[in-house]
Amino acid sequence: MAPLTRFRGTSDHIPTQLMVDYYTQRAGAGLIISEGIPVVPQGVGYPNVPGMW
């Protein structure tokens, strides 16, 4: 699946409820890996991308 939640984080790069809803709706398909997540603030390429650091 395409990473369709790319611009749906906050300006502080925190995931939102909208992202939870997106993947909850698709949970019946099994394990879905579709997001690339920046692991350092310098690795963010777009605004509002959720990150993990």
C-alpha distance matrix in Angstrom:
0.0 3.8 6.5 8.1 10.9 12.4 15.7 16.2 18.3 22.0 24.3 25.0 21.4 21.1 18.1 19.1 19.2 16.8 14.0 15.4 15.4 11.8 10.8 14.0 13.1 10.1 12.2 13.5 10.6 11.9 10.9 7.4 7.6 5.6 8.8 11.7 14.8 18.3 20.9 23.9 24.8 25.6 22.0 20.7 19.8 19.2 21.1 19.8 17.2 17.4 19.1 20.5 24.1
3.8 0.0 3.8 5.6 8.8 9.5 12.7 13.8 16.1 19.8 21.6 22.7 19.1 19.4 16.8 17.8 18.6 15.9 13.3 15.6 15.7 12.0 11.9 15.4 14.7 12.3 14.7 16.5 14.1 15.3 13.9 10.1 9.3 5.9 7.7 10.1 13.2 16.2 19.4 21.9 22.4 23.0 19.5 17.8 16.6 15.8 17.8 17.0 14.5 15.4 17.2 19.2 22.7
6.5 3.8 0.0 3.8 5.6 6.0 9.6 10.6 12.5 16.1 18.0 18.9 15.3 15.7 13.2 14.6 15.8 13.4 10.6 13.2 14.1 10.7 10.7 14.5 14.5 12.7 14.8 17.3 15.4 16.1 14.1 10.4 8.8 5.2 5.0 7.4 10.0 13.0 16.2 18.7 19.0 19.8 16.5 14.6 13.8 12.9 14.6 13.4 10.8 11.5 13.5 15.7 19.2
8.1 5.6 3.8 0.0 3.8 5.6 8.0 8.5 11.3 14.9 17.1 18.5 15.3 15.4 12.7 13.1 13.9 11.0 8.9 12.0 12.1 8.6 10.0 13.4 12.9 12.0 14.7 17.2 15.9 17.2 15.9 12.3 11.6 8.4 8.1 10.7 12.5 15.3 18.5 20.7 20.4 21.5 18.5 16.0 15.0 13.2 14.1 12.6 10.9 12.0 14.8 17.4 20.9
10.9 8.8 5.6 3.8 0.0 3.8 5.8 5.3 7.7 11.4 13.8 15.1 11.9 11.7 9.0 9.5 10.9 8.3 6.1 9.6 10.4 7.8 9.3 12.6 13.0 12.8 14.9 18.0 17.2 18.0 16.4 13.1 12.2 9.4 7.9 10.2 10.8 13.4 16.4 18.4 17.9 19.6 17.0 14.2 14.0 11.8 12.0 9.7 8.2 8.7 11.9 14.6 18.1
12.4 9.5 6.0 5.6 3.8 0.0 3.8 5.7 7.3 10.7 12.2 13.6 10.3 11.4 9.8 11.1 13.4 11.3 9.2 12.8 14.1 11.6 12.8 16.2 16.8 16.2 18.2 21.3 20.2 20.7 18.6 15.2 13.4 10.3 7.8 8.6 9.1 10.9 14.4 15.9 15.1 16.3 13.7 10.8 10.2 8.1 8.9 7.5 5.4 7.4 10.2 13.5 16.6
15.7 12.7 9.6 8.0 5.8 3.8 0.0 3.8 5.9 8.4 9.6 11.9 9.5 10.8 9.8 10.4 12.9 10.8 9.9 13.7 14.7 12.9 14.8 17.8 18.3 18.4 20.6 23.7 23.0 23.7 21.9 18.6 17.0 14.0 11.5 12.1 11.8 12.8 16.1 16.9 15.3 16.7 14.8 11.2 10.6 7.4 6.7 5.1 5.3 8.0 11.3 14.9 17.5
16.2 13.8 10.6 8.5 5.3 5.7 3.8 0.0 3.8 6.7 9.3 11.2 9.0 9.0 7.2 6.8 9.2 7.2 6.9 10.5 11.5 10.4 12.6 15.2 15.9 16.7 18.6 21.9 21.7 22.4 20.8 17.9 16.9 14.4 12.0 13.4 12.6 14.1 16.9 18.0 16.6 18.6 16.9 13.5 13.7 10.7 9.2 6.1 6.7 7.6 11.4 14.5 17.4
18.3 16.1 12.5 11.3 7.7 7.3 5.9 3.8 0.0 3.8 6.7 7.7 5.5 5.3 4.6 5.6 9.1 8.6 7.9 10.9 12.9 12.5 14.0 16.4 17.9 18.6 19.9 23.4 23.4 23.5 21.5 18.8 17.4 15.4 12.4 13.1 11.3 12.2 14.5 15.3 13.7 16.3 15.1 11.9 13.0 10.5 8.4 4.7 5.3 4.9 8.6 11.6 14.2
22.0 19.8 16.1 14.9 11.4 10.7 8.4 6.7 3.8 0.0 3.8 5.2 5.1 5.2 6.7 7.0 10.5 10.8 11.0 13.5 15.4 15.7 17.3 19.3 20.9 22.0 23.1 26.7 26.9 27.0 25.0 22.5 21.0 19.1 15.9 16.2 13.9 14.0 15.8 15.8 13.6 16.4 16.0 12.8 14.2 11.6 8.5 5.1 7.4 7.2 10.0 12.8 14.5
24.3 21.6 18.0 17.1 13.8 12.2 9.6 9.3 6.7 3.8 0.0 3.8 5.4 7.5 9.9 10.7 14.3 14.4 14.5 17.2 19.1 19.1 20.7 22.9 24.4 25.3 26.5 30.1 30.1 30.1 27.8 25.2 23.3 21.1 17.8 17.3 14.8 14.0 15.7 14.8 11.9 14.4 14.7 11.4 12.8 10.3 6.8 4.9 7.9 8.7 10.6 13.6 14.5
25.0 22.7 18.9 18.5 15.1 13.6 11.9 11.2 7.7 5.2 3.8 0.0 3.8 5.7 9.2 10.9 14.5 15.5 15.0 17.1 19.7 19.9 20.9 22.9 25.0 25.7 26.4 30.2 30.2 29.7 27.2 24.9 22.9 21.2 17.6 16.9 13.8 12.6 13.5 12.6 10.0 13.1 13.8 11.2 13.6 12.0 9.2 7.1 8.6 7.9 8.7 11.0 11.4
21.4 19.1 15.3 15.3 11.9 10.3 9.5 9.0 5.5 5.1 5.4 3.8 0.0 3.8 6.6 9.3 13.1 13.6 12.4 14.7 17.4 17.2 17.8 20.2 22.3 22.6 23.3 27.0 26.8 26.2 23.6 21.2 19.1 17.4 13.8 13.1 10.1 9.5 10.9 10.8 8.9 12.0 11.6 9.0 11.5 10.0 8.1 5.5 5.4 4.1 5.3 8.3 9.7
21.1 19.4 15.7 15.4 11.7 11.4 10.8 9.0 5.3 5.2 7.5 5.7 3.8 0.0 3.8 6.5 10.1 11.5 10.3 11.9 14.9 15.3 15.7 17.7 20.1 20.7 21.1 24.8 25.1 24.4 22.0 20.0 18.4 17.2 13.9 14.1 11.1 11.5 12.4 13.1 11.9 15.3 14.7 12.3 14.8 13.3 11.3 8.0 7.7 4.9 6.6 8.4 10.3
18.1 16.8 13.2 12.7 9.0 9.8 9.8 7.2 4.6 6.7 9.9 9.2 6.6 3.8 0.0 3.8 7.1 8.2 6.5 8.1 11.2 11.5 11.9 13.9 16.2 17.0 17.4 21.1 21.4 21.0 18.9 16.9 15.7 14.6 11.9 13.0 10.7 12.3 13.7 15.2 14.6 17.7 16.3 13.9 15.8 14.0 12.5 8.9 8.1 5.2 7.9 9.6 12.5
19.1 17.8 14.6 13.1 9.5 11.1 10.4 6.8 5.6 7.0 10.7 10.9 9.3 6.5 3.8 0.0 3.8 5.3 5.5 6.9 9.0 10.2 11.5 12.8 14.8 16.4 17.1 20.7 21.5 21.6 20.0 18.1 17.7 16.5 14.2 15.9 14.2 15.9 17.5 18.9 17.9 20.9 19.7 16.9 18.4 16.0 14.0 10.2 10.4 8.5 11.6 13.4 16.2
19.2 18.6 15.8 13.9 10.9 13.4 12.9 9.2 9.1 10.5 14.3 14.5 13.1 10.1 7.1 3.8 0.0 3.8 5.3 5.0 6.2 8.6 10.1 10.3 12.3 14.5 15.2 18.6 20.0 20.3 19.3 17.8 18.2 17.3 15.9 18.2 16.9 19.0 20.5 22.3 21.5 24.6 23.1 20.4 21.7 19.2 17.4 13.7 13.8 11.9 14.9 16.3 19.3
16.8 15.9 13.4 11.0 8.3 11.3 10.8 7.2 8.6 10.8 14.4 15.5 13.6 11.5 8.2 5.3 3.8 0.0 3.8 5.5 5.1 6.2 8.9 9.8 10.7 12.9 14.4 17.6 18.6 19.5 18.8 16.7 17.2 15.7 14.6 17.2 16.5 18.9 21.0 22.8 22.0 24.6 22.8 19.8 20.5 17.7 16.2 12.8 13.0 12.0 15.4 17.5 20.6
14.0 13.3 10.6 8.9 6.1 9.2 9.9 6.9 7.9 11.0 14.5 15.0 12.4 10.3 6.5 5.5 5.3 3.8 0.0 3.8 5.4 5.0 6.4 8.5 10.0 11.1 12.3 15.8 16.3 16.8 15.6 13.4 13.5 12.2 11.0 13.7 13.2 16.0 18.1 20.3 19.9 22.5 20.3 17.7 18.5 16.3 15.5 12.1 11.2 9.8 12.9 14.7 18.2
15.4 15.6 13.2 12.0 9.6 12.8 13.7 10.5 10.9 13.5 17.2 17.1 14.7 11.9 8.1 6.9 5.0 5.5 3.8 0.0 3.8 5.5 5.5 6.0 8.6 10.1 10.4 14.0 15.2 15.3 14.4 13.1 13.9 13.6 12.9 15.9 15.2 18.2 19.7 22.1 22.2 25.0 22.9 20.6 21.8 19.8 18.9 15.4 14.4 12.2 14.8 15.8 19.2
15.4 15.7 14.1 12.1 10.4 14.1 14.7 11.5 12.9 15.4 19.1 19.7 17.4 14.9 11.2 9.0 6.2 5.1 5.4 3.8 0.0 3.8 5.6 5.0 6.2 8.8 9.9 12.9 14.5 15.5 15.5 14.1 15.6 15.0 14.9 18.2 18.1 21.1 23.0 25.4 25.2 27.8 25.6 23.1 23.8 21.5 20.5 17.2 16.5 15.1 18.0 19.3 22.8
11.8 12.0 10.7 8.6 7.8 11.6 12.9 10.4 12.5 15.7 19.1 19.9 17.2 15.3 11.5 10.2 8.6 6.2 5.0 5.5 3.8 0.0 3.8 5.6 5.5 6.8 9.0 11.9 12.6 13.9 13.8 11.6 13.0 11.9 12.3 15.7 16.3 19.5 21.8 24.3 24.3 26.5 23.9 21.4 21.7 19.5 19.1 16.2 15.1 14.2 17.2 18.8 22.5
10.8 11.9 10.7 10.0 9.3 12.8 14.8 12.6 14.0 17.3 20.7 20.9 17.8 15.7 11.9 11.5 10.1 8.9 6.4 5.5 5.6 3.8 0.0 3.8 5.3 5.1 6.0 9.5 10.0 10.6 10.2 8.5 10.3 10.2 11.0 14.6 15.3 18.8 20.7 23.6 24.1 26.4 23.7 21.7 22.3 20.7 20.7 17.8 16.0 14.4 16.8 17.7 21.5
14.0 15.4 14.5 13.4 12.6 16.2 17.8 15.2 16.4 19.3 22.9 22.9 20.2 17.7 13.9 12.8 10.3 9.8 8.5 6.0 5.0 5.6 3.8 0.0 3.8 5.4 5.2 8.3 10.2 10.9 11.4 10.9 13.2 13.8 14.7 18.2 18.6 22.0 23.6 26.5 27.0 29.6 27.0 25.0 25.8 24.1 23.7 20.5 19.1 17.3 19.6 20.2 23.8
13.1 14.7 14.5 12.9 13.0 16.8 18.3 15.9 17.9 20.9 24.4 25.0 22.3 20.1 16.2 14.8 12.3 10.7 10.0 8.6 6.2 5.5 5.3 3.8 0.0 3.8 5.8 7.6 9.4 11.3 12.6 11.7 14.4 14.4 15.8 19.5 20.5 24.0 26.0 28.9 29.2 31.4 28.7 26.5 26.8 24.8 24.6 21.7 20.4 19.2 21.9 22.9 26.6
10.1 12.3 12.7 12.0 12.8 16.2 18.4 16.7 18.6 22.0 25.3 25.7 22.6 20.7 17.0 16.4 14.5 12.9 11.1 10.1 8.8 6.8 5.1 5.4 3.8 0.0 3.8 5.5 6.0 8.2 9.4 8.3 11.4 11.7 13.9 17.6 19.1 22.8 24.7 27.9 28.6 30.5 27.5 25.7 25.8 24.3 24.7 22.1 20.2 19.1 21.4 22.3 26.0
12.2 14.7 14.8 14.7 14.9 18.2 20.6 18.6 19.9 23.1 26.5 26.4 23.3 21.1 17.4 17.1 15.2 14.4 12.3 10.4 9.9 9.0 6.0 5.2 5.8 3.8 0.0 3.8 5.4 5.9 7.4 7.8 11.2 12.6 14.7 18.3 19.4 23.1 24.6 27.9 29.0 31.1 28.2 26.7 27.3 26.1 26.4 23.6 21.5 19.8 21.6 21.8 25.5
13.5 16.5 17.3 17.2 18.0 21.3 23.7 21.9 23.4 26.7 30.1 30.2 27.0 24.8 21.1 20.7 18.6 17.6 15.8 14.0 12.9 11.9 9.5 8.3 7.6 5.5 3.8 0.0 3.8 5.5 8.6 9.7 13.4 15.0 17.6 21.2 22.7 26.5 27.9 31.4 32.5 34.5 31.5 30.0 30.4 29.3 29.8 27.1 25.0 23.5 25.2 25.5 29.1
10.6 14.1 15.4 15.9 17.2 20.2 23.0 21.7 23.4 26.9 30.1 30.2 26.8 25.1 21.4 21.5 20.0 18.6 16.3 15.2 14.5 12.6 10.0 10.2 9.4 6.0 5.4 3.8 0.0 3.8 6.8 7.4 11.1 12.7 15.8 19.2 21.2 25.1 26.7 30.2 31.5 33.2 29.9 28.7 28.8 27.9 28.9 26.6 24.2 22.9 24.5 24.8 28.5
11.9 15.3 16.1 17.2 18.0 20.7 23.7 22.4 23.5 27.0 30.1 29.7 26.2 24.4 21.0 21.6 20.3 19.5 16.8 15.3 15.5 13.9 10.6 10.9 11.3 8.2 5.9 5.5 3.8 0.0 3.8 6.2 9.8 12.4 15.2 18.4 20.1 23.9 25.0 28.7 30.4 32.2 28.9 28.1 28.6 28.2 29.2 26.8 24.1 22.4 23.4 23.2 26.7
10.9 13.9 14.1 15.9 16.4 18.6 21.9 20.8 21.5 25.0 27.8 27.2 23.6 22.0 18.9 20.0 19.3 18.8 15.6 14.4 15.5 13.8 10.2 11.4 12.6 9.4 7.4 8.6 6.8 3.8 0.0 3.8 6.6 9.8 12.4 15.2 16.8 20.5 21.5 25.2 27.1 28.8 25.6 25.0 25.8 25.6 26.8 24.5 21.5 19.7 20.3 19.9 23.4
7.4 10.1 10.4 12.3 13.1 15.2 18.6 17.9 18.8 22.5 25.2 24.9 21.2 20.0 16.9 18.1 17.8 16.7 13.4 13.1 14.1 11.6 8.5 10.9 11.7 8.3 7.8 9.7 7.4 6.2 3.8 0.0 3.8 6.2 9.1 12.3 14.3 18.1 19.6 23.2 24.8 26.3 22.9 22.1 22.5 22.3 23.6 21.5 18.5 17.2 18.1 18.3 21.9
7.6 9.3 8.8 11.6 12.2 13.4 17.0 16.9 17.4 21.0 23.3 22.9 19.1 18.4 15.7 17.7 18.2 17.2 13.5 13.9 15.6 13.0 10.3 13.2 14.4 11.4 11.2 13.4 11.1 9.8 6.6 3.8 0.0 3.8 6.2 8.8 11.0 14.7 16.2 19.8 21.6 22.9 19.5 18.9 19.5 19.7 21.3 19.6 16.2 15.0 15.4 15.6 19.1
5.6 5.9 5.2 8.4 9.4 10.3 14.0 14.4 15.4 19.1 21.1 21.2 17.4 17.2 14.6 16.5 17.3 15.7 12.2 13.6 15.0 11.9 10.2 13.8 14.4 11.7 12.6 15.0 12.7 12.4 9.8 6.2 3.8 0.0 3.8 6.8 9.7 13.3 15.6 18.8 20.1 21.1 17.6 16.6 16.6 16.6 18.4 17.0 13.7 13.3 14.2 15.2 18.8
8.8 7.7 5.0 8.1 7.9 7.8 11.5 12.0 12.4 15.9 17.8 17.6 13.8 13.9 11.9 14.2 15.9 14.6 11.0 12.9 14.9 12.3 11.0 14.7 15.8 13.9 14.7 17.6 15.8 15.2 12.4 9.1 6.2 3.8 0.0 3.7 6.1 9.7 12.2 15.3 16.4 17.5 14.2 13.1 13.4 13.4 15.2 13.7 10.3 9.7 10.5 11.8 15.4
11.7 10.1 7.4 10.7 10.2 8.6 12.1 13.4 13.1 16.2 17.3 16.9 13.1 14.1 13.0 15.9 18.2 17.2 13.7 15.9 18.2 15.7 14.6 18.2 19.5 17.6 18.3 21.2 19.2 18.4 15.2 12.3 8.8 6.8 3.7 0.0 3.8 6.7 9.4 12.3 13.7 14.4 10.8 10.3 10.9 11.9 14.1 13.4 9.6 9.5 9.1 10.5 13.5
14.8 13.2 10.0 12.5 10.8 9.1 11.8 12.6 11.3 13.9 14.8 13.8 10.1 11.1 10.7 14.2 16.9 16.5 13.2 15.2 18.1 16.3 15.3 18.6 20.5 19.1 19.4 22.7 21.2 20.1 16.8 14.3 11.0 9.7 6.1 3.8 0.0 3.8 6.3 9.2 10.6 12.0 9.0 8.5 10.3 11.2 12.8 11.7 7.9 6.8 5.5 6.7 9.7
18.3 16.2 13.0 15.3 13.4 10.9 12.8 14.1 12.2 14.0 14.0 12.6 9.5 11.5 12.3 15.9 19.0 18.9 16.0 18.2 21.1 19.5 18.8 22.0 24.0 22.8 23.1 26.5 25.1 23.9 20.5 18.1 14.7 13.3 9.7 6.7 3.8 0.0 3.8 5.7 7.1 8.3 5.4 5.7 8.4 10.2 11.7 11.4 8.0 7.5 5.0 6.3 8.0
20.9 19.4 16.2 18.5 16.4 14.4 16.1 16.9 14.5 15.8 15.7 13.5 10.9 12.4 13.7 17.5 20.5 21.0 18.1 19.7 23.0 21.8 20.7 23.6 26.0 24.7 24.6 27.9 26.7 25.0 21.5 19.6 16.2 15.6 12.2 9.4 6.3 3.8 0.0 3.8 6.9 8.6 6.8 8.4 11.6 13.5 14.7 14.1 11.1 9.6 6.1 5.0 5.3
23.9 21.9 18.7 20.7 18.4 15.9 16.9 18.0 15.3 15.8 14.8 12.6 10.8 13.1 15.2 18.9 22.3 22.8 20.3 22.1 25.4 24.3 23.6 26.5 28.9 27.9 27.9 31.4 30.2 28.7 25.2 23.2 19.8 18.8 15.3 12.3 9.2 5.7 3.8 0.0 3.8 5.4 5.4 7.4 10.9 13.1 13.9 14.0 11.7 10.9 7.4 7.2 5.7
24.8 22.4 19.0 20.4 17.9 15.1 15.3 16.6 13.7 13.6 11.9 10.0 8.9 11.9 14.6 17.9 21.5 22.0 19.9 22.2 25.2 24.3 24.1 27.0 29.2 28.6 29.0 32.5 31.5 30.4 27.1 24.8 21.6 20.1 16.4 13.7 10.6 7.1 6.9 3.8 0.0 3.8 5.4 5.8 9.4 11.0 11.2 11.6 10.2 10.2 7.6 8.7 7.4
25.6 23.0 19.8 21.5 19.6 16.3 16.7 18.6 16.3 16.4 14.4 13.1 12.0 15.3 17.7 20.9 24.6 24.6 22.5 25.0 27.8 26.5 26.4 29.6 31.4 30.5 31.1 34.5 33.2 32.2 28.8 26.3 22.9 21.1 17.5 14.4 12.0 8.3 8.6 5.4 3.8 0.0 3.8 5.7 8.3 10.9 12.0 13.5 12.0 12.8 10.5 11.8 10.6
22.0 19.5 16.5 18.5 17.0 13.7 14.8 16.9 15.1 16.0 14.7 13.8 11.6 14.7 16.3 19.7 23.1 22.8 20.3 22.9 25.6 23.9 23.7 27.0 28.7 27.5 28.2 31.5 29.9 28.9 25.6 22.9 19.5 17.6 14.2 10.8 9.0 5.4 6.8 5.4 5.4 3.8 0.0 3.8 6.2 9.3 11.3 12.6 10.3 11.2 9.0 10.5 10.5
20.7 17.8 14.6 16.0 14.2 10.8 11.2 13.5 11.9 12.8 11.4 11.2 9.0 12.3 13.9 16.9 20.4 19.8 17.7 20.6 23.1 21.4 21.7 25.0 26.5 25.7 26.7 30.0 28.7 28.1 25.0 22.1 18.9 16.6 13.1 10.3 8.5 5.7 8.4 7.4 5.8 5.7 3.8 0.0 3.8 5.8 7.5 8.9 6.9 8.7 7.7 10.4 11.2
19.8 16.6 13.8 15.0 14.0 10.2 10.6 13.7 13.0 14.2 12.8 13.6 11.5 14.8 15.8 18.4 21.7 20.5 18.5 21.8 23.8 21.7 22.3 25.8 26.8 25.8 27.3 30.4 28.8 28.6 25.8 22.5 19.5 16.6 13.4 10.9 10.3 8.4 11.6 10.9 9.4 8.3 6.2 3.8 0.0 3.8 7.1 9.5 7.9 10.8 10.7 13.8 14.9
19.2 15.8 12.9 13.2 11.8 8.1 7.4 10.7 10.5 11.6 10.3 12.0 10.0 13.3 14.0 16.0 19.2 17.7 16.3 19.8 21.5 19.5 20.7 24.1 24.8 24.3 26.1 29.3 27.9 28.2 25.6 22.3 19.7 16.6 13.4 11.9 11.2 10.2 13.5 13.1 11.0 10.9 9.3 5.8 3.8 0.0 3.8 6.5 6.0 9.7 10.9 14.4 16.0
21.1 17.8 14.6 14.1 12.0 8.9 6.7 9.2 8.4 8.5 6.8 9.2 8.1 11.3 12.5 14.0 17.4 16.2 15.5 18.9 20.5 19.1 20.7 23.7 24.6 24.7 26.4 29.8 28.9 29.2 26.8 23.6 21.3 18.4 15.2 14.1 12.8 11.7 14.7 13.9 11.2 12.0 11.3 7.5 7.1 3.8 0.0 3.8 5.6 9.0 10.8 14.5 15.8
19.8 17.0 13.4 12.6 9.7 7.5 5.1 6.1 4.7 5.1 4.9 7.1 5.5 8.0 8.9 10.2 13.7 12.8 12.1 15.4 17.2 16.2 17.8 20.5 21.7 22.1 23.6 27.1 26.6 26.8 24.5 21.5 19.6 17.0 13.7 13.4 11.7 11.4 14.1 14.0 11.6 13.5 12.6 8.9 9.5 6.5 3.8 0.0 3.8 6.3 9.0 12.6 14.5
17.2 14.5 10.8 10.9 8.2 5.4 5.3 6.7 5.3 7.4 7.9 8.6 5.4 7.7 8.1 10.4 13.8 13.0 11.2 14.4 16.5 15.1 16.0 19.1 20.4 20.2 21.5 25.0 24.2 24.1 21.5 18.5 16.2 13.7 10.3 9.6 7.9 8.0 11.1 11.7 10.2 12.0 10.3 6.9 7.9 6.0 5.6 3.8 0.0 3.8 6.3 10.0 12.4
17.4 15.4 11.5 12.0 8.7 7.4 8.0 7.6 4.9 7.2 8.7 7.9 4.1 4.9 5.2 8.5 11.9 12.0 9.8 12.2 15.1 14.2 14.4 17.3 19.2 19.1 19.8 23.5 22.9 22.4 19.7 17.2 15.0 13.3 9.7 9.5 6.8 7.5 9.6 10.9 10.2 12.8 11.2 8.7 10.8 9.7 9.0 6.3 3.8 0.0 3.8 7.1 9.9
19.1 17.2 13.5 14.8 11.9 10.2 11.3 11.4 8.6 10.0 10.6 8.7 5.3 6.6 7.9 11.6 14.9 15.4 12.9 14.8 18.0 17.2 16.8 19.6 21.9 21.4 21.6 25.2 24.5 23.4 20.3 18.1 15.4 14.2 10.5 9.1 5.5 5.0 6.1 7.4 7.6 10.5 9.0 7.7 10.7 10.9 10.8 9.0 6.3 3.8 0.0 3.8 6.4
20.5 19.2 15.7 17.4 14.6 13.5 14.9 14.5 11.6 12.8 13.6 11.0 8.3 8.4 9.6 13.4 16.3 17.5 14.7 15.8 19.3 18.8 17.7 20.2 22.9 22.3 21.8 25.5 24.8 23.2 19.9 18.3 15.6 15.2 11.8 10.5 6.7 6.3 5.0 7.2 8.7 11.8 10.5 10.4 13.8 14.4 14.5 12.6 10.0 7.1 3.8 0.0 3.8
24.1 22.7 19.2 20.9 18.1 16.6 17.5 17.4 14.2 14.5 14.5 11.4 9.7 10.3 12.5 16.2 19.3 20.6 18.2 19.2 22.8 22.5 21.5 23.8 26.6 26.0 25.5 29.1 28.5 26.7 23.4 21.9 19.1 18.8 15.4 13.5 9.7 8.0 5.3 5.7 7.4 10.6 10.5 11.2 14.9 16.0 15.8 14.5 12.4 9.9 6.4 3.8 0.0
